[in-house]
């Protein structure tokens, strides 16, 4: 019998039931920030992920490095074709499949930034840092302004199951809270069937807030609160 789902947090004074279509229209009305090469950048929407810098983890020095398609596509395609990854990301196939997924973000307005997670100068993971309050996810939970979401995959089989995922999730959540002062919560929505992922989020200080039905999966809504960061 499945566990009873905890209730989604009720709206309060500090919550906002965001209408994504309205927010998209507001963003579209202005010129999105642009990177030096002319592409839409992340400066206004995610506070310049590229400038967040390194942080220390139990496994070494970690840094988020925004994806460059010409450099990173072969590696990311290989990771996406790992059966354990493909089961949940559903991006197995030739490079064109992964490239299309990345270009949606790289050519967008900066609300989602794809990054390599680099540990001691070696890429070991892939992250997507995104504005959850500007994402379709906001239709499925009581989003707050500047909620920041995380997607993660750990690339190498040898790096799974030994705590690296937990350490990296904790590091990235701290980076978000350090560099995005307007963000009160870091959120994630792993597939409820992906028990290692859910467990890693819990171990990284996220709480299990609810189960939510998304268009492509039933997800565990995980939340890490700024107000609790120093008590974890």
N, C-alpha and C positions, 0 to 999 in steps of 0.2 A: 504494500500500500504506500503510495507516495506521501512524503511528509507534508504536513499542513503548511501552506504558504503563509509567511508573515505578511501582515497588511502593508500595502504601500503607504508611505508617510502621508498623513492628511495635509492638505494645503494649510499654511499659516501665514503670518504676516511677512515672513521672509521667503515665501515660495511664490512662484509665478507659473500659472498654467499657460505655457507659451504656445502660441499658434505659429507653427513653423512657416506656413505660407506667408504670413504677415511679416515675419522676420526676414525671410528671403527677399521680399519686396523692398524692405527698408534697406537691406544691404545693396541690392541691385540699383537703388536710386543714387548711390554714391559711387565714386571711383575706388575700387579695392586697392589696398596697398600693393606696391610692386617691388620686386627684387631688382638688383642692379642690372640683370640681363633682360628686364622688361616683363618677366612673367609675374602674374599675381603673387604677392608674397604673403607672409604670415604675421607681419609686424603688428597690425592693429587687432587682429582677431585672436592670436595666440601668443602675443608678447615675445616674438622673435625666438622661436625654439632654437634656431641655429646658434644663438648667442648664450645659451644657458650654461655652457661650459661643463667641465668634468666634475665627478663626485666620487667619493671613495666607497667601495662596497667590501664585504668580506672576501670577495673573489678577485679584487683588483680595482683599478681605476676605470670607471664607466663614463661613457658620454653618448648622448644622442647626436647622430650625424644625419642631417636631412639627405634623403635619397637623391642620387643623380642617376638618371636612367641609363646613360651610356656606360657608367661604371658598375652599377649594382644589379642590372637586370639579370645577368646569368646566374649570379648567386641566389637572388630571390626566387627565380624560376626553379632552381634546384630545390630550394626549401619548400616551395609550394607543391612540388611533386612528391614530397615525402608522404607516404600514406597516412601517417599519424596527423600531419598538418592538413592534408587535402580533405580528410574526413570532416573537418570543421570550417576551413576557409573556402573549400570548393573552388580552387583556382588551379587545379592540376591541368597540365597541357603544355603546349609550346610557349615560347617567350611572348608571343603576341597576347596570350591570355593575361599573363602577369602585367605586361606593359599597359594593356587597356585599363586594368585596375589602378595602376599607379598614375597614369595620365589623368584620370578623373580627378585625382587630388592635386597633382602638380600643375594642371592647367586650370584649377578652380580658383576660388576667391580667398583661399587661405584658411578655411574653417577646419581643414584636416591636413596634417603634415605627416607624410610617411618618412620614417627614420630607420637607419640601422642603429642597433644597440651595440656599441663597440666596447669591448672589455680588454683593457691592456692592449689597445690598438688592433684587436682582432674582432671582426664582426661575428657576433654570436646570436643575435636576435633581431627581430623586426618589430617596430612599434608604429602604431598610428596614434598620434595625439590629435584629438579633435574636440571641437566645441559641441558638447552634448546638448546644450540649450539651443543650438542652431541646426541640430541633426533631426532626422525623422524619429529618432529615439525619444525626443521630447514629447511626442504624442502619447507615449506609453507610460510616463511617470510624471510626478509633479516637479518638473525641472525648475531650477533656480538660475538666475542670470549668471553667466560665466562658468557654469558647471563644465568641467573638462573631462573628456572621456579618454580611455586607453584601450587599444587593441594590442595584443602581444602574441608573438610566436617565438619559441626558442628553436634556433635552426638546427644545431647539431644534436644527433641522438645521444652522444656522450655527455652533453650538457644538460640533459633532462633527468629529473628524478633525484637530483642531489642538492636542491635548494637554490640553484642559480635563478630560476624563474621568480621565486619569492624575493630574493635579494634585489633583482632588477626592478620588479614591480614596486618595492618599497622605495628604491632609489628614484624612480621616475615620479612616483607620487610626491616625494619630497621636492624634487626639482620643480614640479608644477606649482606646488604651494609656495616655494621660495620665489619663483619668478613671475607668478600670476597673482598679485596681491588681491585682485578682485574676485578670485575664485575661492569659494568657501568649501567646495566638495569636488573630489575626484571620483568619477564613476566608471563602471565597466559593466558589460552585459555578456559574459561568456555563456556558451551553450550549456544548459543545465546538465546535459549528458557528459560534458567534459569535466569529470570530477577532479583530475589533476589540476586543471586551470582554476576551478572554483576554490580548491584547497590552497593553491598558491596565493590567490587574492586574500583569502582569510588570514593566512600566515603573514601577509604583508600589511595587515592592519585594516583591511576593508571589512565592512560588516555586510552580512547577507540581509538585504532590505526587503526583497520580494521576488517572486517569480512573475515574469511578464511574457506575454505572447507577442512576439515580433513577427513580421511577415515571413521570415525565413527560419525561425527557430523559437523554441521556448527557452528563455534566458533567465539566468540568475542575475538580478540587479544587485551589484556590489557598490558600496559607497564608502569612501574614506573622508572623514570630516576634518576640516582644518581645526576645529575647536578641540579635537581629541588627539591631535598629532603628537603632543608632548607627553601624553599619558600612555602611549602604546609601546 
